[in-house]
């Protein structure tokens, strides 16, 4: 369930922050969109990595708790 929501969220974030056209009169807006895209992409990757590490720690802790209960 989580990955089925995370992957479309990342794809939608990339699509919404991607400038489609660059006209001669709007280079500042184009540059701002590219900077926003970079910032949002980095923030998204950081959030995913933190979430992944936290999930792995919780799974490891749950497995060690289960193993210690089995030996008791």
CNS distance restraints for C-alpha pairs under 8 A (distance, minus, plus):
assign (resid   1 and name CA) (resid   5 and name CA) 6.61 0.50 0.50
assign (resid   2 and name CA) (resid   6 and name CA) 6.12 0.50 0.50
assign (resid   3 and name CA) (resid   7 and name CA) 5.92 0.50 0.50
assign (resid   4 and name CA) (resid   8 and name CA) 6.94 0.50 0.50
assign (resid   5 and name CA) (resid   9 and name CA) 6.19 0.50 0.50
assign (resid   6 and name CA) (resid  10 and name CA) 6.28 0.50 0.50
assign (resid   7 and name CA) (resid  11 and name CA) 6.29 0.50 0.50
assign (resid   8 and name CA) (resid  12 and name CA) 5.96 0.50 0.50
assign (resid   9 and name CA) (resid  13 and name CA) 6.09 0.50 0.50
assign (resid  10 and name CA) (resid  14 and name CA) 6.25 0.50 0.50
assign (resid  10 and name CA) (resid  44 and name CA) 7.36 0.50 0.50
assign (resid  11 and name CA) (resid  15 and name CA) 6.18 0.50 0.50
assign (resid  12 and name CA) (resid  16 and name CA) 6.05 0.50 0.50
assign (resid  13 and name CA) (resid  17 and name CA) 6.23 0.50 0.50
assign (resid  13 and name CA) (resid  40 and name CA) 7.65 0.50 0.50
assign (resid  13 and name CA) (resid  41 and name CA) 7.88 0.50 0.50
assign (resid  14 and name CA) (resid  18 and name CA) 6.12 0.50 0.50
assign (resid  14 and name CA) (resid  37 and name CA) 7.00 0.50 0.50
assign (resid  14 and name CA) (resid  41 and name CA) 7.27 0.50 0.50
assign (resid  17 and name CA) (resid  33 and name CA) 6.38 0.50 0.50
assign (resid  17 and name CA) (resid  34 and name CA) 7.55 0.50 0.50
assign (resid  17 and name CA) (resid  36 and name CA) 6.95 0.50 0.50
assign (resid  17 and name CA) (resid  37 and name CA) 5.13 0.50 0.50
assign (resid  18 and name CA) (resid  33 and name CA) 7.02 0.50 0.50
assign (resid  18 and name CA) (resid  34 and name CA) 7.14 0.50 0.50
assign (resid  18 and name CA) (resid  37 and name CA) 6.61 0.50 0.50
assign (resid  19 and name CA) (resid  30 and name CA) 6.56 0.50 0.50
assign (resid  19 and name CA) (resid  33 and name CA) 6.37 0.50 0.50
assign (resid  19 and name CA) (resid  34 and name CA) 7.27 0.50 0.50
assign (resid  22 and name CA) (resid  26 and name CA) 6.77 0.50 0.50
assign (resid  22 and name CA) (resid  27 and name CA) 6.83 0.50 0.50
assign (resid  22 and name CA) (resid  30 and name CA) 6.41 0.50 0.50
assign (resid  23 and name CA) (resid  27 and name CA) 7.15 0.50 0.50
assign (resid  26 and name CA) (resid  30 and name CA) 6.36 0.50 0.50
assign (resid  27 and name CA) (resid  31 and name CA) 6.08 0.50 0.50
assign (resid  28 and name CA) (resid  32 and name CA) 6.12 0.50 0.50
assign (resid  29 and name CA) (resid  33 and name CA) 6.12 0.50 0.50
assign (resid  30 and name CA) (resid  34 and name CA) 6.30 0.50 0.50
assign (resid  31 and name CA) (resid  35 and name CA) 6.22 0.50 0.50
assign (resid  32 and name CA) (resid  36 and name CA) 6.09 0.50 0.50
assign (resid  33 and name CA) (resid  37 and name CA) 6.00 0.50 0.50
assign (resid  34 and name CA) (resid  38 and name CA) 6.20 0.50 0.50
assign (resid  35 and name CA) (resid  39 and name CA) 6.15 0.50 0.50
assign (resid  36 and name CA) (resid  40 and name CA) 5.99 0.50 0.50
assign (resid  37 and name CA) (resid  41 and name CA) 5.97 0.50 0.50
assign (resid  38 and name CA) (resid  42 and name CA) 6.14 0.50 0.50
assign (resid  39 and name CA) (resid  43 and name CA) 6.11 0.50 0.50
assign (resid  40 and name CA) (resid  44 and name CA) 5.99 0.50 0.50
assign (resid  41 and name CA) (resid  45 and name CA) 6.15 0.50 0.50
assign (resid  42 and name CA) (resid  46 and name CA) 6.12 0.50 0.50
assign (resid  43 and name CA) (resid  47 and name CA) 6.15 0.50 0.50
assign (resid  44 and name CA) (resid  48 and name CA) 6.16 0.50 0.50
assign (resid  45 and name CA) (resid  49 and name CA) 6.14 0.50 0.50
assign (resid  46 and name CA) (resid  50 and name CA) 6.17 0.50 0.50
assign (resid  47 and name CA) (resid  51 and name CA) 6.04 0.50 0.50
assign (resid  48 and name CA) (resid  52 and name CA) 5.97 0.50 0.50
assign (resid  49 and name CA) (resid  53 and name CA) 6.11 0.50 0.50
assign (resid  50 and name CA) (resid  54 and name CA) 6.08 0.50 0.50
assign (resid  51 and name CA) (resid  55 and name CA) 6.10 0.50 0.50
assign (resid  52 and name CA) (resid  56 and name CA) 6.19 0.50 0.50
assign (resid  53 and name CA) (resid  57 and name CA) 6.20 0.50 0.50
assign (resid  54 and name CA) (resid  58 and name CA) 6.19 0.50 0.50
assign (resid  55 and name CA) (resid  59 and name CA) 6.14 0.50 0.50
assign (resid  56 and name CA) (resid  60 and name CA) 6.08 0.50 0.50
assign (resid  57 and name CA) (resid  61 and name CA) 6.03 0.50 0.50
assign (resid  58 and name CA) (resid  62 and name CA) 6.05 0.50 0.50
assign (resid  59 and name CA) (resid  63 and name CA) 6.15 0.50 0.50
assign (resid  60 and name CA) (resid  64 and name CA) 6.22 0.50 0.50
assign (resid  61 and name CA) (resid  65 and name CA) 6.08 0.50 0.50
assign (resid  62 and name CA) (resid  66 and name CA) 6.14 0.50 0.50
assign (resid  63 and name CA) (resid  67 and name CA) 6.13 0.50 0.50
assign (resid  64 and name CA) (resid  68 and name CA) 6.08 0.50 0.50
assign (resid  65 and name CA) (resid  69 and name CA) 6.19 0.50 0.50
assign (resid  66 and name CA) (resid  70 and name CA) 6.22 0.50 0.50
assign (resid  67 and name CA) (resid  71 and name CA) 6.43 0.50 0.50
assign (resid  68 and name CA) (resid  72 and name CA) 6.31 0.50 0.50
